[in-house]
Amino acid sequence: MDKSIRDKYTVVIGLEVHAQLATSTKIYNSDATNFGNSPNTNISVITLGHPGTLPKLNKKVVEYAIKMGLACRSEISREMIFDRKNYFYPDLPKGYQITQDRTPICVGGKVWVSPRNGEEREIRLNRIHIEEDAGKSIHLPEETDTLVDFNRAGVPLIEIVTEPDLRSSDEAHSFLNEVRKLVKYLDICDGNMEEGSLRCDANISVMLKDAKEYGKKVEVKNMNSMRNLQHAIEHEIERQITALEAGEEILSETRTFDVATGTTSGMRTKEELNDYRYFPDPDLSPVHVSEEWLAQIEATMPALPRELYEAFIKDYDLPAYDAQILTDSKEIATYFQQLCKNTNNYKAASNWLMGPVKSVLNEQGINMIDFPLHPQQLAEIIELVDSNKVSHSAASQQLFPEMLKNNEDSALKLAEKLNLVQDSNENSIGLIIDEVIAENEKKVEEYRKGKKGLIGMFMGQVMNKSEGKADPQLANQLLREKLK
């Protein structure tokens, strides 16, 4: 699309993010929440809504929702009720969903986004509320029947609803990434989008830049990756602008995103008012959040990514880029803090984590909690490099990989076994340099006549004769002095 046409419009986006809470049992009964179990094995008469059964609220669900509200600086409701949202769908066994309509547990709040090529911006939240998940309809290839798995029915969710504050697919990506970090830091959701633990609906509209009212919004349902969210939004922006430029009307509808084609298609038209016939669930008592309980939850709150980001810049004098990378993962941030208790070279600690350590995690497909070296062991490697006992290249290419296999020895002991400890003795290095100079009289003459680039050749021979053990800095200094 021509940039001049696109620039005529303002994009307006609001997100609804569903996070599956990491409780071991469902929201209203003791059925398991395990992912991947055989279909229809994590169910009971309560999950299926049999007559005469009664739900009982899982207290942990309320606690987890409050933690998310505190992290987003929301107002925590002290009194709340649960409502029935009535609609028919094959994977909704009761014929209604228990949710929160009039009294969400968290009101307002904000999340900061840092889109690429843009400054940090605050995105307002409308609410965070608790609800139960539905089951899952399964359509097998070449089968006309629909299979239904109720394992997921009744699994607890929180829904994080933004105000229409987002203005680009990049900001939407950043928002979803921040929410994912928050739920993982809080240990309330594993954030696994492929398994559906975190999924997102996007409400998208466009309007001319001088317009006073938002355009008609289109909802794209159930994006299960950040890349898909961005692609769906970009497609919708272009589709809606193209339609408006052609004089067509935008339908307020629900659409689905096709990953293979990168396009959206209509599912159903949205009515102006959905008749869900909300009413208070008569089987669930009102919930009261006492000040004492709220204080207990606040006391268990961990340091959050934004706090750590600012602390890493201020306390460890790290560049903003390093702080951003290190706080992407709670486990890596924690490891870095422990590492800095064992070394004062904070930048080296950051470099090792962002470089060799992260490469190992990616290659082996493991998380930081499974990384075999303790922070003290990695600090020992950093100390060997800082004290010039082992070169950085030898440390990263030989010592570090060997310590991953055999981390029982200290870094120094293993470096000695591998013959990696550098020679920092001026006399022994000086003798090697004398040999190199004696063997290269013509090159020495050329160097003294101005061909200074030959220093690399001389250094290569010195390092070769020392079997790589000569301290490079000291050798370079002595070599230049002798070549004069």
TORTI-526485 format. One record per residue (C-alpha): chain; residue number from 1; z, y, x. Coordinates in steps of 0.02 Angstrom, whole numbers, plus 50000, padded with zeros to 5 digits. Each point is the difference from the previous one (the first is absolute). Last residue first. Layout:
residues N
 chain   n     Z     Y     X
     A NUM     Z     Y     X
...
This chain:
residues 484
 chain   n     Z     Y     X
     A 484 50902 49983 53107
     A 483 49970 49819 49950
     A 482 50179 49957 50044
     A 481 50073 50124 49875
     A 480 49880 49948 49863
     A 479 50045 49817 50026
     A 478 50187 50034 49999
     A 477 49990 50088 49831
     A 476 49886 49870 49922
     A 475 50111 49859 50062
     A 474 50156 50084 49930
     A 473 49920 50023 49830
     A 472 49923 49826 49998
     A 471 50160 49906 50053
     A 470 49924 49859 50100
     A 469 50009 49830 49913
     A 468 49819 49982 49949
     A 467 49968 49861 50126
     A 466 50047 50123 50138
     A 465 49828 49979 50078
     A 464 49918 50028 49830
     A 463 50106 50152 49961
     A 462 49955 50079 50167
     A 461 49816 49954 49978
     A 460 49993 50080 49827
     A 459 50090 50153 50065
     A 458 49869 50024 50135
     A 457 49858 49985 49874
     A 456 50085 50122 49882
     A 455 50025 50126 50141
     A 454 49812 49995 50030
     A 453 49979 50139 49870
     A 452 50058 50124 50132
     A 451 49832 50006 50088
     A 450 50044 50161 50092
     A 449 49971 49973 50185
     A 448 50168 49911 50015
     A 447 49943 49873 49871
     A 446 49838 49968 50095
     A 445 50098 49971 50160
     A 444 50116 49878 49911
     A 443 49848 49910 49931
     A 442 49932 49978 50176
     A 441 50166 49937 50068
     A 440 50028 49873 49861
     A 439 50093 49853 50077
     A 438 50124 50110 50094
     A 437 50037 50101 49842
     A 436 50034 49840 49900
     A 435 50114 49931 50136
     A 434 50097 50163 50013
     A 433 50022 49999 49811
     A 432 50075 49825 50009
     A 431 50122 50056 50135
     A 430 50050 50152 49896
     A 429 50038 49888 49850
     A 428 50121 49898 50107
     A 427 50082 50155 50073
     A 426 50012 50099 49838
     A 425 50089 49859 49907
     A 424 49968 50014 49814
     A 423 49924 49826 49983
     A 422 49975 49963 49816
     A 421 50080 49854 49908
     A 420 49861 49897 49919
     A 419 50025 49835 50091
     A 418 50002 49905 49835
     A 417 50172 49929 50039
     A 416 50059 50174 50052
     A 415 49935 50074 49837
     A 414 50092 49862 49906
     A 413 50163 50043 50085
     A 412 49974 50186 49967
     A 411 49959 49976 49815
     A 410 50154 49890 49976
     A 409 49964 49817 49972
     A 408 50018 49918 49829
     A 407 49850 50090 49928
     A 406 49873 49871 50052
     A 405 49841 50007 49895
     A 404 50016 50182 49947
     A 403 50066 50037 50174
     A 402 49836 49935 50073
     A 401 49897 50119 49893
     A 400 50109 50148 50055
     A 399 49999 49957 50186
     A 398 49812 49977 50020
     A 397 49893 50131 49912
     A 396 50130 50128 49946
     A 395 50116 49991 50151
     A 394 49860 49974 50126
     A 393 49907 50151 49929
     A 392 50158 50105 49998
     A 391 50039 49959 50180
     A 390 50161 49908 50036
     A 389 50146 50063 50106
     A 388 49945 50179 49974
     A 387 50170 50046 49925
     A 386 49917 50053 49836
     A 385 49898 49839 49994
     A 384 50152 49888 50026
     A 383 50098 50105 49873
     A 382 49866 49978 49867
     A 381 50004 49812 50027
     A 380 50190 50000 49982
     A 379 49985 50103 49839
     A 378 49889 49862 49929
     A 377 50140 49877 50034
     A 376 50132 50114 49922
     A 375 49894 50019 49842
     A 374 50002 49810 49976
     A 373 49836 49910 50033
     A 372 49934 49867 49879
     A 371 49922 50111 49865
     A 370 50039 49914 49834
     A 369 50087 50152 49924
     A 368 49850 50104 50054
     A 367 49885 49904 49884
     A 366 49878 49865 50054
     A 365 49811 49978 49991
     A 364 49990 49937 50179
     A 363 49864 50121 50055
     A 362 50067 50144 49895
     A 361 50181 49982 50055
     A 360 49947 49975 50182
     A 359 49893 50157 49995
     A 358 50145 50096 49923
     A 357 50109 49953 50148
     A 356 49870 50044 50133
     A 355 49957 50173 49932
     A 354 50100 50091 49864
     A 353 50163 49917 50052
     A 352 49969 50023 50187
     A 351 49947 50181 49976
     A 350 50154 50041 49897
     A 349 50118 49926 50129
     A 348 49905 50095 50136
     A 347 50024 50160 49901
     A 346 50186 49964 49979
     A 345 50034 49977 50185
     A 344 50189 50004 49981
     A 343 50012 49811 49985
     A 342 50120 49876 49920
     A 341 50054 50096 49844
     A 340 49818 50054 49984
     A 339 49951 49818 49970
     A 338 50120 49990 49853
     A 337 49919 50153 49921
     A 336 49827 49930 50033
     A 335 50046 49833 49922
     A 334 50061 50088 49842
     A 333 49838 50100 49987
     A 332 49898 49842 50028
     A 331 50095 49907 49863
     A 330 49987 50145 49876
     A 329 49813 50009 50025
     A 328 49893 50157 49991
     A 327 50142 50089 50091
     A 326 49933 49961 50174
     A 325 49823 50057 49959
     A 324 50055 50168 49928
     A 323 50123 50035 50140
     A 322 49866 49964 50130
     A 321 49877 50119 49918
     A 320 50132 50137 49982
     A 319 50028 49997 50188
     A 318 50169 49930 50055
     A 317 50146 50106 50061
     A 316 50125 49859 49967
     A 315 50125 50097 49894
     A 314 49885 50127 49917
     A 313 49836 49905 49981
     A 312 50083 49833 49965
     A 311 50124 50084 49882
     A 310 49861 50080 49895
     A 309 49909 49834 49979
     A 308 50166 49911 49970
     A 307 50041 50115 49854
     A 306 49824 49982 49927
     A 305 50005 49811 50017
     A 304 50170 49978 49914
     A 303 50171 49969 50079
     A 302 50084 49866 49894
     A 301 50088 50026 49833
     A 300 50157 49894 49983
     A 299 50118 50148 49969
     A 298 49886 50066 49862
     A 297 50023 49835 49907
     A 296 50190 50014 50008
     A 295 49991 50182 49943
     A 294 49894 49949 49849
     A 293 50128 49866 49955
     A 292 50142 50126 50006
     A 291 49904 50131 49902
     A 290 49974 49870 49863
     A 289 49828 49947 49943
     A 288 50012 49953 49816
     A 287 49871 49882 49924
     A 286 49972 49988 49812
     A 285 50016 49822 49932
     A 284 49849 49886 49991
     A 283 49955 49892 49848
     A 282 49952 50146 49885
     A 281 49862 50061 50117
     A 280 49981 50183 49959
     A 279 49833 50042 49916
     A 278 49825 50030 50065
     A 277 49861 49976 49873
     A 276 49865 49975 50134
     A 275 49877 50107 49903
     A 274 49905 50074 50146
     A 273 49963 50183 49964
     A 272 49832 50079 50043
     A 271 49922 49828 50001
     A 270 49939 49930 50163
     A 269 49828 49917 49992
     A 268 49995 49824 50070
     A 267 49942 49909 50155
     A 266 49872 50119 50076
     A 265 49928 49966 50171
     A 264 50045 50060 50175
     A 263 49894 49985 50157
     A 262 50024 49939 50178
     A 261 49877 49859 49969
     A 260 50104 49855 50066
     A 259 50169 50082 49967
     A 258 49964 50026 49814
     A 257 50123 50128 49932
     A 256 50055 49994 49818
     A 255 49994 50140 49874
     A 254 50113 50068 49863
     A 253 49925 50139 49898
     A 252 49995 50185 49963
     A 251 49812 50018 49986
     A 250 49920 50136 50105
     A 249 49866 50096 49907
     A 248 49824 50019 50069
     A 247 49917 50164 50049
     A 246 49915 49926 50154
     A 245 50119 50094 50114
     A 244 50144 49926 49901
     A 243 49935 49823 50025
     A 242 49973 50025 50187
     A 241 50175 50074 50017
     A 240 50077 49851 49909
     A 239 49908 49869 50102
     A 238 50034 50086 50166
     A 237 50186 50018 49967
     A 236 50008 49823 49930
     A 235 49917 49924 50155
     A 234 50118 50094 50116
     A 233 50151 49944 49897
     A 232 49946 49818 50001
     A 231 49966 50003 50187
     A 230 50169 50077 50040
     A 229 50096 49878 49891
     A 228 49900 49853 50070
     A 227 50048 50052 50177
     A 226 50183 50015 49950
     A 225 49999 49824 49931
     A 224 50046 49917 49835
     A 223 49920 50120 49878
     A 222 50058 49954 49824
     A 221 49915 50117 49879
     A 220 49886 50151 50012
     A 219 50051 50129 49870
     A 218 49876 50136 49953
     A 217 50062 50174 49964
     A 216 49913 50130 49895
     A 215 49989 50162 50098
     A 214 50152 50107 50037
     A 213 50012 50171 49920
     A 212 49981 50177 50066
     A 211 49831 49977 50083
     A 210 49953 50111 50149
     A 209 49982 49853 50120
     A 208 49899 49897 49877
     A 207 50095 49847 49947
     A 206 50014 49819 50058
     A 205 50106 49856 49936
     A 204 50084 49845 50070
     A 203 50148 49897 49941
     A 202 50032 49864 50130
     A 201 50089 49834 49970
     A 200 50089 49919 50148
     A 199 50065 49836 50062
     A 198 50145 49943 50106
     A 197 50069 49823 49992
     A 196 49825 49945 49949
     A 195 49983 49862 50130
     A 194 49868 50098 50097
     A 193 50103 50159 49982
     A 192 50150 49931 50093
     A 191 50125 50144 49994
     A 190 50148 49882 50029
     A 189 50102 50091 49868
     A 188 50182 50061 49994
     A 187 50034 49993 50187
     A 186 50029 50190 50004
     A 185 49886 50018 50151
     A 184 49872 49890 49911
     A 183 50007 50101 49839
     A 182 49981 50162 50100
     A 181 49857 49941 50109
     A 180 49899 49944 49848
     A 179 50034 50166 49914
     A 178 49939 50092 50155
     A 177 49841 49894 50007
     A 176 49967 50031 49815
     A 175 50018 50188 50028
     A 174 49888 49999 50155
     A 173 49862 49906 49908
     A 172 50013 50121 49853
     A 171 49990 50147 50122
     A 170 49843 49927 50076
     A 169 49925 49969 49829
     A 168 50017 50186 49968
     A 167 50095 50131 49899
     A 166 50166 49920 49956
     A 165 50118 50101 49890
     A 164 49973 49922 49828
     A 163 50187 49960 49987
     A 162 50044 49832 50074
     A 161 50062 49842 49915
     A 160 50097 49869 50098
     A 159 50016 49841 49896
     A 158 50142 49885 50047
     A 157 49975 49817 49971
     A 156 50105 49847 49960
     A 155 49916 49829 49975
     A 154 50007 49961 49815
     A 153 49829 49919 49992
     A 152 49943 49957 50177
     A 151 50014 49813 49975
     A 150 49912 50011 49831
     A 149 49833 49930 50060
     A 148 49862 50012 49869
     A 147 49832 49911 50006
     A 146 49849 50080 49917
     A 145 49862 49884 49941
     A 144 49815 50029 50031
     A 143 50000 49919 50172
     A 142 49857 50027 50124
     A 141 50120 50075 50127
     A 140 50183 49995 49946
     A 139 50073 50142 49896
     A 138 50188 50015 50022
     A 137 50110 50110 49891
     A 136 50163 50047 50085
     A 135 50171 50028 49926
     A 134 50072 50171 49958
     A 133 50121 50097 50109
     A 132 50166 50070 49939
     A 131 50045 50184 50001
     A 130 50105 50127 50093
     A 129 49954 50183 50011
     A 128 49960 50128 50133
     A 127 49954 50171 49935
     A 126 49886 50152 50010
     A 125 49988 50000 50188
     A 124 49944 50153 50096
     A 123 49888 49986 50153
     A 122 50054 50105 50149
     A 121 49871 50037 50134
     A 120 49988 49968 50187
     A 119 49851 50090 50076
     A 118 49824 49934 49997
     A 117 49866 49914 50102
     A 116 50072 49829 49957
     A 115 50120 50007 49855
     A 114 50186 50024 50031
     A 113 50086 49969 49834
     A 112 50177 50047 49951
     A 111 50076 49915 49847
     A 110 50092 50091 49863
     A 109 50128 49980 49863
     A 108 49998 50016 49811
     A 107 50108 49889 49890
     A 106 50065 49830 50055
     A 105 50071 49868 49881
     A 104 49872 50043 49867
     A 103 50078 50044 49832
     A 102 49866 50029 49867
     A 101 49882 49857 50042
     A 100 50084 49868 50105
     A  99 49924 49825 49998
     A  98 50014 49833 49909
     A  97 49823 49940 49967
     A  96 49945 49938 49829
     A  95 49910 49850 49926
     A  94 50134 49887 50073
     A  93 49878 49898 50107
     A  92 49901 50144 50075
     A  91 49862 49903 50091
     A  90 49888 49989 49845
     A  89 50013 50187 49961
     A  88 50072 50081 49846
     A  87 50091 50166 50003
     A  86 50176 50062 49967
     A  85 50098 50097 50130
     A  84 50182 49956 49968
     A  83 50124 50123 50069
     A  82 50146 49993 50120
     A  81 50143 50124 49995
     A  80 50070 50124 50124
     A  79 50156 50097 50047
     A  78 50036 50069 50174
     A  77 49820 50042 50038
     A  76 49968 50026 50186
     A  75 49912 50164 50040
     A  74 49866 49962 50128
     A  73 50012 50036 50185
     A  72 49864 49872 50042
     A  71 50117 49891 50104
     A  70 50134 50021 49867
     A  69 49880 49943 49865
     A  68 49949 49848 50103
     A  67 50182 49953 50024
     A  66 50031 50022 49813
     A  65 49861 49877 49960
     A  64 50076 49873 50120
     A  63 50172 50017 49919
     A  62 49928 49982 49824
     A  61 49908 49841 50050
     A  60 50156 49931 50085
     A  59 50093 50009 49833
     A  58 49883 49869 49922
     A  57 50004 50038 49814
     A  56 50036 49858 49878
     A  55 49865 49954 49874
     A  54 50038 49903 49840
     A  53 49917 49845 49930
     A  52 50004 49964 49813
     A  51 49813 49985 49979
     A  50 49906 49955 50161
     A  49 49948 50146 50108
     A  48 49905 49901 50133
     A  47 50107 50071 50140
     A  46 50156 49962 49898
     A  45 49942 49821 49961
     A  44 49979 49971 50186
     A  43 49870 50032 50134
     A  42 49975 49986 50188
     A  41 49895 49840 49984
     A  40 49856 50070 49899
     A  39 49871 49993 50140
     A  38 50053 49914 50162
     A  37 50100 50116 50114
     A  36 49905 50131 50100
     A  35 50122 50145 49984
     A  34 50183 49962 49970
     A  33 50081 50099 49857
     A  32 50119 49864 49942
     A  31 50062 49992 49820
     A  30 50180 50061 49981
     A  29 49971 50115 49852
     A  28 49965 50181 49951
     A  27 49925 50081 50156
     A  26 49944 49842 50088
     A  25 50089 49914 50142
     A  24 49996 50012 50190
     A  23 49983 50189 49995
     A  22 49868 50083 50107
     A  21 49940 50128 49872
     A  20 49815 50001 49958
     A  19 49935 50175 50029
     A  18 49880 50076 49873
     A  17 49920 50164 50050
     A  16 49933 50120 49869
     A  15 49895 50133 50085
     A  14 49938 50172 49947
     A  13 49840 50077 50061
     A  12 49914 50167 49971
     A  11 49839 50042 50093
     A  10 49943 50181 49998
     A   9 49815 50029 49978
     A   8 49866 50120 50066
     A   7 50021 49927 50175
     A   6 49919 49838 49943
     A   5 49840 50091 49956
     A   4 49992 50093 50166
     A   3 50039 49839 50094
     A   2 49846 49911 49929
     A   1 50044 49827 49941
